[in-house]
Amino acid sequence: MIRRLLRWTGAGLLLLLIGAAMWLYTPDEDPARLRAVHAGPPSAFLDVAGLRLHLRDTGPREGPAVLLLHGFGSSLHSWDPWAGLLADRFRVVRVDLPGFALTGPDPTGDYSDARAAVVLAALLDRLGIAQADVVGNSMGGRIAWRFALAEPARVRRLVLVSPDGFASPGRPYGAPEPVPPVVHLLPWMMPRAVVRATLAPAYADPSRMTEADVDRAHDLLRAPGVRPAILARMAQHVLEDPRPLLPRLAQPVLLLWGDQDRLIPASHAQDWLAVLPRAELVVLPGLGHVPQEEAPEVSLRPVRAFLDR
């Protein structure tokens, strides 16, 4: 009797696990539907450095160029509010970085900052842009300043929004950070509720995150090849000590931080100010890690003043 009960209990648990796996299983989304929903005008796709980049290039072609680089797991849509406000005078280029959203995986399999610099330089060449102001948020901020070091003649000014670059306490430089085992489930499981929970800490006030924001993020994370590319990027990433590198930046730098940033706290700005030769800091009250999404007009005001200078 006990043996039979255990057998039935085991079978029930197995069925429960299979049911849970089927409920959590999240296949890739149809690329045609993704393009139809998320790549309408003014989106374009260009072949650049072996990639087919998804980008938006708006504003007057003769205006000063501004290149906008999104953060980890995000997309060019993060910048749409700023782009609309800047397009009266600036040529605004925003791009899905390799491995993310509708650009998708890099055929080289290389997700290093050095590879990103090659891609960005080739993109500016393809667009006929000799020099640009470069704006980056979080991971995009790190790619922005690494690009400025690799291609100093291409970058006029830098705006770093809650940038990545300094190690968190206890994390060493020069060694890959272990990828948590649960993250390896990413290619098979990506419920919308998990996406919502992941996005919420980026906002000081999560109520400012709309359902459309969650839907778009959920869609674009399920673009074909994106989730394995994210895992590859995480496995490859080795954080280099920025303190010997940042003093070489000759460009003026604006650091922009939300004072309620829970992902990279605003107190980290002091690390940057200590080593950057030409930097200024603006802290935005009541905003979090993605101020360009949370309060576009308020967060753009100091950036516009910096770019208009």
KETIDREN-773800 format. One record per residue (C-alpha): residue number from 0; x, y, z. Coordinates in steps of 0.02 Angstrom, whole numbers. Layout:
BEGIN
rec k:NUM; X:X; Y:Y; Z:Z
...
This chain:
BEGIN
rec k:0; X:0; Y:0; Z:0
rec k:1; X:138; Y:122; Z:49
rec k:2; X:237; Y:74; Z:-105
rec k:3; X:84; Y:103; Z:-216
rec k:4; X:51; Y:271; Z:-131
rec k:5; X:231; Y:325; Z:-159
rec k:6; X:217; Y:271; Z:-341
rec k:7; X:59; Y:374; Z:-366
rec k:8; X:136; Y:522; Z:-272
rec k:9; X:291; Y:514; Z:-380
rec k:10; X:186; Y:506; Z:-538
rec k:11; X:83; Y:655; Z:-477
rec k:12; X:239; Y:757; Z:-443
rec k:13; X:310; Y:712; Z:-613
rec k:14; X:149; Y:768; Z:-697
rec k:15; X:152; Y:927; Z:-594
rec k:16; X:332; Y:964; Z:-647
rec k:17; X:291; Y:928; Z:-829
rec k:18; X:139; Y:1042; Z:-819
rec k:19; X:241; Y:1180; Z:-738
rec k:20; X:377; Y:1163; Z:-871
rec k:21; X:246; Y:1172; Z:-1009
rec k:22; X:167; Y:1325; Z:-928
rec k:23; X:335; Y:1412; Z:-907
rec k:24; X:404; Y:1363; Z:-1078
rec k:25; X:422; Y:1519; Z:-1184
rec k:26; X:470; Y:1491; Z:-1366
rec k:27; X:545; Y:1623; Z:-1480
rec k:28; X:423; Y:1745; Z:-1556
rec k:29; X:386; Y:1751; Z:-1742
rec k:30; X:512; Y:1876; Z:-1817
rec k:31; X:387; Y:1938; Z:-1946
rec k:32; X:265; Y:1985; Z:-1809
rec k:33; X:403; Y:2070; Z:-1708
rec k:34; X:454; Y:2175; Z:-1857
rec k:35; X:273; Y:2221; Z:-1894
rec k:36; X:241; Y:2275; Z:-1715
rec k:37; X:408; Y:2350; Z:-1663
rec k:38; X:497; Y:2404; Z:-1823
rec k:39; X:373; Y:2520; Z:-1905
rec k:40; X:427; Y:2689; Z:-1973
rec k:41; X:555; Y:2763; Z:-1945
rec k:42; X:643; Y:2597; Z:-1916
rec k:43; X:770; Y:2533; Z:-2043
rec k:44; X:885; Y:2383; Z:-2058
rec k:45; X:1063; Y:2407; Z:-2120
rec k:46; X:1201; Y:2281; Z:-2154
rec k:47; X:1348; Y:2340; Z:-2047
rec k:48; X:1507; Y:2245; Z:-1997
rec k:49; X:1426; Y:2076; Z:-2034
rec k:50; X:1266; Y:2117; Z:-1939
rec k:51; X:1094; Y:2173; Z:-1994
rec k:52; X:1067; Y:2317; Z:-1873
rec k:53; X:896; Y:2382; Z:-1825
rec k:54; X:906; Y:2570; Z:-1807
rec k:55; X:808; Y:2732; Z:-1811
rec k:56; X:887; Y:2887; Z:-1889
rec k:57; X:781; Y:3043; Z:-1865
rec k:58; X:798; Y:3231; Z:-1863
rec k:59; X:884; Y:3346; Z:-1988
rec k:60; X:1026; Y:3262; Z:-2083
rec k:61; X:1129; Y:3421; Z:-2073
rec k:62; X:1107; Y:3435; Z:-1884
rec k:63; X:1237; Y:3382; Z:-1754
rec k:64; X:1231; Y:3193; Z:-1737
rec k:65; X:1184; Y:3108; Z:-1573
rec k:66; X:1206; Y:2920; Z:-1552
rec k:67; X:1101; Y:2839; Z:-1415
rec k:68; X:1152; Y:2670; Z:-1339
rec k:69; X:1030; Y:2571; Z:-1231
rec k:70; X:1063; Y:2465; Z:-1078
rec k:71; X:1072; Y:2277; Z:-1049
rec k:72; X:921; Y:2181; Z:-1111
rec k:73; X:840; Y:2338; Z:-1181
rec k:74; X:816; Y:2409; Z:-1356
rec k:75; X:822; Y:2571; Z:-1454
rec k:76; X:642; Y:2604; Z:-1400
rec k:77; X:711; Y:2658; Z:-1231
rec k:78; X:763; Y:2821; Z:-1316
rec k:79; X:607; Y:2859; Z:-1417
rec k:80; X:545; Y:2998; Z:-1300
rec k:81; X:714; Y:3086; Z:-1301
rec k:82; X:732; Y:3063; Z:-1488
rec k:83; X:567; Y:3150; Z:-1520
rec k:84; X:619; Y:3297; Z:-1412
rec k:85; X:792; Y:3312; Z:-1491
rec k:86; X:741; Y:3293; Z:-1673
rec k:87; X:704; Y:3479; Z:-1696
rec k:88; X:891; Y:3515; Z:-1709
rec k:89; X:990; Y:3354; Z:-1693
rec k:90; X:1012; Y:3204; Z:-1805
rec k:91; X:967; Y:3065; Z:-1683
rec k:92; X:1027; Y:2887; Z:-1713
rec k:93; X:977; Y:2746; Z:-1598
rec k:94; X:1015; Y:2564; Z:-1627
rec k:95; X:977; Y:2392; Z:-1557
rec k:96; X:1150; Y:2339; Z:-1499
rec k:97; X:1217; Y:2170; Z:-1557
rec k:98; X:1135; Y:2026; Z:-1466
rec k:99; X:977; Y:2121; Z:-1421
rec k:100; X:802; Y:2150; Z:-1488
rec k:101; X:781; Y:2157; Z:-1678
rec k:102; X:966; Y:2163; Z:-1718
rec k:103; X:982; Y:1991; Z:-1640
rec k:104; X:1138; Y:1886; Z:-1616
rec k:105; X:1308; Y:1933; Z:-1686
rec k:106; X:1365; Y:1798; Z:-1809
rec k:107; X:1542; Y:1818; Z:-1742
rec k:108; X:1483; Y:1768; Z:-1568
rec k:109; X:1590; Y:1910; Z:-1499
rec k:110; X:1500; Y:2023; Z:-1374
rec k:111; X:1651; Y:2117; Z:-1309
rec k:112; X:1659; Y:2306; Z:-1294
rec k:113; X:1797; Y:2303; Z:-1426
rec k:114; X:1679; Y:2220; Z:-1549
rec k:115; X:1543; Y:2348; Z:-1507
rec k:116; X:1666; Y:2489; Z:-1548
rec k:117; X:1701; Y:2411; Z:-1719
rec k:118; X:1514; Y:2397; Z:-1755
rec k:119; X:1478; Y:2577; Z:-1701
rec k:120; X:1621; Y:2648; Z:-1804
rec k:121; X:1559; Y:2551; Z:-1956
rec k:122; X:1382; Y:2614; Z:-1924
rec k:123; X:1438; Y:2796; Z:-1921
rec k:124; X:1536; Y:2765; Z:-2081
rec k:125; X:1383; Y:2689; Z:-2164
rec k:126; X:1277; Y:2839; Z:-2113
rec k:127; X:1408; Y:2965; Z:-2168
rec k:128; X:1431; Y:3034; Z:-1992
rec k:129; X:1609; Y:3090; Z:-1956
rec k:130; X:1580; Y:3135; Z:-1773
rec k:131; X:1439; Y:3118; Z:-1648
rec k:132; X:1391; Y:3155; Z:-1469
rec k:133; X:1369; Y:2984; Z:-1388
rec k:134; X:1241; Y:2949; Z:-1252
rec k:135; X:1235; Y:2783; Z:-1160
rec k:136; X:1131; Y:2711; Z:-1018
rec k:137; X:1200; Y:2578; Z:-899
rec k:138; X:1288; Y:2448; Z:-1009
rec k:139; X:1266; Y:2569; Z:-1154
rec k:140; X:1359; Y:2698; Z:-1050
rec k:141; X:1507; Y:2580; Z:-1033
rec k:142; X:1505; Y:2546; Z:-1220
rec k:143; X:1495; Y:2734; Z:-1251
rec k:144; X:1652; Y:2778; Z:-1154
rec k:145; X:1746; Y:2626; Z:-1219
rec k:146; X:1700; Y:2682; Z:-1396
rec k:147; X:1765; Y:2857; Z:-1356
rec k:148; X:1931; Y:2781; Z:-1303
rec k:149; X:1941; Y:2670; Z:-1457
rec k:150; X:1886; Y:2804; Z:-1580
rec k:151; X:1920; Y:2973; Z:-1498
rec k:152; X:1903; Y:3072; Z:-1660
rec k:153; X:1726; Y:3005; Z:-1685
rec k:154; X:1658; Y:3063; Z:-1516
rec k:155; X:1628; Y:3247; Z:-1481
rec k:156; X:1546; Y:3236; Z:-1309
rec k:157; X:1486; Y:3098; Z:-1193
rec k:158; X:1327; Y:3086; Z:-1091
rec k:159; X:1334; Y:2938; Z:-971
rec k:160; X:1167; Y:2895; Z:-891
rec k:161; X:1193; Y:2784; Z:-738
rec k:162; X:1343; Y:2707; Z:-827
rec k:163; X:1419; Y:2538; Z:-796
rec k:164; X:1608; Y:2524; Z:-774
rec k:165; X:1658; Y:2511; Z:-591
rec k:166; X:1647; Y:2346; Z:-499
rec k:167; X:1523; Y:2321; Z:-359
rec k:168; X:1597; Y:2290; Z:-186
rec k:169; X:1673; Y:2116; Z:-177
rec k:170; X:1676; Y:2092; Z:-366
rec k:171; X:1852; Y:2078; Z:-438
rec k:172; X:1916; Y:2158; Z:-597
rec k:173; X:1989; Y:2053; Z:-735
rec k:174; X:1888; Y:1894; Z:-703
rec k:175; X:1723; Y:1836; Z:-778
rec k:176; X:1576; Y:1844; Z:-660
rec k:177; X:1491; Y:1674; Z:-639
rec k:178; X:1322; Y:1663; Z:-726
rec k:179; X:1190; Y:1609; Z:-598
rec k:180; X:1125; Y:1434; Z:-638
rec k:181; X:944; Y:1492; Z:-648
rec k:182; X:992; Y:1613; Z:-789
rec k:183; X:1037; Y:1463; Z:-898
rec k:184; X:849; Y:1427; Z:-907
rec k:185; X:826; Y:1592; Z:-999
rec k:186; X:821; Y:1516; Z:-1176
rec k:187; X:672; Y:1407; Z:-1127
rec k:188; X:579; Y:1504; Z:-994
rec k:189; X:533; Y:1689; Z:-1002
rec k:190; X:360; Y:1717; Z:-926
rec k:191; X:291; Y:1893; Z:-941
rec k:192; X:280; Y:1904; Z:-751
rec k:193; X:468; Y:1876; Z:-739
rec k:194; X:500; Y:2015; Z:-866
rec k:195; X:390; Y:2134; Z:-767
rec k:196; X:480; Y:2092; Z:-604
rec k:197; X:649; Y:2118; Z:-688
rec k:198; X:602; Y:2288; Z:-760
rec k:199; X:521; Y:2360; Z:-604
rec k:200; X:681; Y:2396; Z:-503
rec k:201; X:744; Y:2510; Z:-643
rec k:202; X:608; Y:2635; Z:-599
rec k:203; X:600; Y:2742; Z:-443
rec k:204; X:411; Y:2731; Z:-461
rec k:205; X:364; Y:2566; Z:-547
rec k:206; X:190; Y:2635; Z:-584
rec k:207; X:274; Y:2738; Z:-721
rec k:208; X:312; Y:2575; Z:-811
rec k:209; X:167; Y:2544; Z:-930
rec k:210; X:94; Y:2379; Z:-986
rec k:211; X:152; Y:2425; Z:-1161
rec k:212; X:330; Y:2437; Z:-1094
rec k:213; X:317; Y:2261; Z:-1021
rec k:214; X:239; Y:2191; Z:-1179
rec k:215; X:375; Y:2264; Z:-1288
rec k:216; X:516; Y:2200; Z:-1176
rec k:217; X:436; Y:2028; Z:-1168
rec k:218; X:420; Y:2023; Z:-1357
rec k:219; X:597; Y:2082; Z:-1396
rec k:220; X:679; Y:1966; Z:-1270
rec k:221; X:597; Y:1825; Z:-1367
rec k:222; X:666; Y:1880; Z:-1535
rec k:223; X:756; Y:1730; Z:-1615
rec k:224; X:930; Y:1704; Z:-1545
rec k:225; X:923; Y:1846; Z:-1418
rec k:226; X:916; Y:1742; Z:-1260
rec k:227; X:1067; Y:1632; Z:-1304
rec k:228; X:1158; Y:1793; Z:-1355
rec k:229; X:1122; Y:1868; Z:-1184
rec k:230; X:1195; Y:1714; Z:-1100
rec k:231; X:1348; Y:1723; Z:-1213
rec k:232; X:1373; Y:1907; Z:-1172
rec k:233; X:1362; Y:1872; Z:-985
rec k:234; X:1486; Y:1727; Z:-997
rec k:235; X:1610; Y:1831; Z:-1098
rec k:236; X:1602; Y:1990; Z:-996
rec k:237; X:1760; Y:2031; Z:-898
rec k:238; X:1757; Y:2200; Z:-812
rec k:239; X:1921; Y:2295; Z:-834
rec k:240; X:1976; Y:2418; Z:-700
rec k:241; X:1920; Y:2586; Z:-772
rec k:242; X:2032; Y:2695; Z:-663
rec k:243; X:2184; Y:2687; Z:-779
rec k:244; X:2072; Y:2711; Z:-933
rec k:245; X:1951; Y:2851; Z:-893
rec k:246; X:2083; Y:2990; Z:-871
rec k:247; X:2122; Y:2967; Z:-1056
rec k:248; X:1950; Y:3033; Z:-1106
rec k:249; X:1977; Y:3205; Z:-1180
rec k:250; X:1793; Y:3237; Z:-1217
rec k:251; X:1678; Y:3337; Z:-1103
rec k:252; X:1570; Y:3214; Z:-1003
rec k:253; X:1399; Y:3238; Z:-925
rec k:254; X:1356; Y:3111; Z:-790
rec k:255; X:1169; Y:3094; Z:-765
rec k:256; X:1099; Y:2995; Z:-618
rec k:257; X:930; Y:2967; Z:-537
rec k:258; X:945; Y:2987; Z:-349
rec k:259; X:831; Y:2835; Z:-326
rec k:260; X:934; Y:2720; Z:-438
rec k:261; X:932; Y:2549; Z:-354
rec k:262; X:1037; Y:2460; Z:-487
rec k:263; X:1189; Y:2576; Z:-492
rec k:264; X:1166; Y:2699; Z:-348
rec k:265; X:1201; Y:2884; Z:-378
rec k:266; X:1339; Y:2877; Z:-246
rec k:267; X:1444; Y:2787; Z:-378
rec k:268; X:1458; Y:2952; Z:-472
rec k:269; X:1598; Y:3002; Z:-354
rec k:270; X:1707; Y:2862; Z:-425
rec k:271; X:1687; Y:2939; Z:-598
rec k:272; X:1716; Y:3118; Z:-544
rec k:273; X:1878; Y:3067; Z:-457
rec k:274; X:1959; Y:3010; Z:-620
rec k:275; X:1871; Y:3099; Z:-765
rec k:276; X:1964; Y:3255; Z:-818
rec k:277; X:1816; Y:3350; Z:-893
rec k:278; X:1657; Y:3289; Z:-807
rec k:279; X:1505; Y:3366; Z:-725
rec k:280; X:1367; Y:3280; Z:-629
rec k:281; X:1179; Y:3308; Z:-629
rec k:282; X:1075; Y:3207; Z:-504
rec k:283; X:889; Y:3195; Z:-543
rec k:284; X:774; Y:3192; Z:-390
rec k:285; X:646; Y:3054; Z:-382
rec k:286; X:707; Y:2956; Z:-533
rec k:287; X:786; Y:2785; Z:-553
rec k:288; X:900; Y:2691; Z:-673
rec k:289; X:811; Y:2737; Z:-836
rec k:290; X:768; Y:2922; Z:-817
rec k:291; X:747; Y:2939; Z:-1006
rec k:292; X:596; Y:2824; Z:-992
rec k:293; X:531; Y:2874; Z:-821
rec k:294; X:528; Y:3063; Z:-848
rec k:295; X:587; Y:3106; Z:-1024
rec k:296; X:564; Y:3294; Z:-1022
rec k:297; X:638; Y:3320; Z:-849
rec k:298; X:788; Y:3206; Z:-879
rec k:299; X:826; Y:3278; Z:-1051
rec k:300; X:832; Y:3458; Z:-992
rec k:301; X:1014; Y:3454; Z:-927
rec k:302; X:1066; Y:3345; Z:-1073
rec k:303; X:994; Y:3468; Z:-1198
rec k:304; X:1085; Y:3611; Z:-1111
rec k:305; X:1248; Y:3511; Z:-1119
rec k:306; X:1225; Y:3469; Z:-1305
rec k:307; X:1173; Y:3647; Z:-1350
rec k:308; X:1324; Y:3721; Z:-1263
